[in-house]
């Protein structure tokens, strides 16, 4: 990737995930696993309220978290540090 491409800002048609991947200088297997585990394999939600509403309809004990990779919200079964109130069945 050229320095010219690296400094480019994210275009409106480019997803945050594509921008993140384009900005990295070299692949890091541990980050790739973390992205797969915490982001790309999960449904994105635009807000925490939307994620919690889906969790409430699901009827399972789920926690919402803000994803550092895609800037959306996801649901997980594992409580995270500083987790707010959970939704229990």
C-alpha positions in Angstrom: 0.0 0.0 0.0 1.4 3.4 -0.9 1.8 6.2 1.6 -0.7 8.1 -0.6 -3.4 5.5 -0.1 -2.7 5.2 3.6 -3.4 8.8 4.3 -6.6 8.8 2.5 -9.8 9.4 4.5 -12.7 7.0 4.5 -15.1 7.6 1.6 -18.8 7.6 2.1 -19.1 4.3 0.2 -16.3 2.6 2.2 -17.3 0.7 5.3 -15.5 1.2 8.6 -14.2 -2.3 8.4 -12.8 -1.9 4.9 -11.2 1.4 6.0 -9.6 -0.3 9.1 -8.2 -3.1 7.0 -6.8 -0.7 4.4 -5.1 1.4 7.0 -3.1 -1.4 8.6 0.5 -1.7 7.4 0.6 -5.5 7.8 -1.7 -8.3 8.9 -1.7 -9.2 12.6 -3.1 -12.7 13.2 -4.2 -11.9 16.7 -6.2 -8.8 15.5 -7.7 -10.8 12.7 -9.0 -13.4 15.2 -10.3 -10.7 17.4 -12.1 -8.9 14.5 -13.6 -12.2 13.4 -14.7 -13.2 17.0 -16.0 -9.8 18.1 -17.3 -8.2 14.9 -17.6 -9.8 11.5 -19.5 -12.8 12.7 -22.1 -10.8 14.6 -25.1 -8.7 13.7 -24.3 -4.9 13.8 -26.8 -2.6 15.5 -26.8 1.2 15.1 -27.3 2.0 18.8 -27.2 0.4 22.2 -31.0 0.7 22.5 -31.5 -1.2 19.2 -29.2 -4.0 20.4 -30.9 -4.2 23.8 -34.4 -4.3 22.1 -33.3 -7.3 20.0 -31.8 -9.0 23.1 -35.1 -8.5 24.9 -37.0 -10.0 22.0 -34.6 -13.0 22.0 -35.3 -13.8 25.6 -31.7 -14.7 26.5 -29.3 -13.1 28.9 -27.2 -11.0 26.6 -24.9 -8.0 26.9 -24.4 -5.2 24.5 -21.0 -3.7 23.6 -19.7 -1.0 21.3 -17.3 -2.5 18.7 -14.0 -0.8 18.4 -13.5 -2.2 14.9 -16.8 -1.3 13.1 -18.2 1.4 15.4 -21.5 -0.5 15.7 -23.1 -2.3 18.7 -23.1 -6.1 19.0 -24.6 -8.6 21.5 -22.6 -11.2 23.4 -23.3 -13.8 26.1 -20.2 -12.9 28.0 -20.3 -9.9 30.4 -17.7 -7.3 29.6 -15.9 -5.1 32.1 -18.0 -2.2 33.0 -21.1 -3.9 31.6 -24.3 -2.1 32.2 -27.4 -3.9 33.3 -28.0 -7.2 31.5 -31.2 -8.5 30.1 -32.3 -11.7 31.8 -35.1 -14.1 30.9 
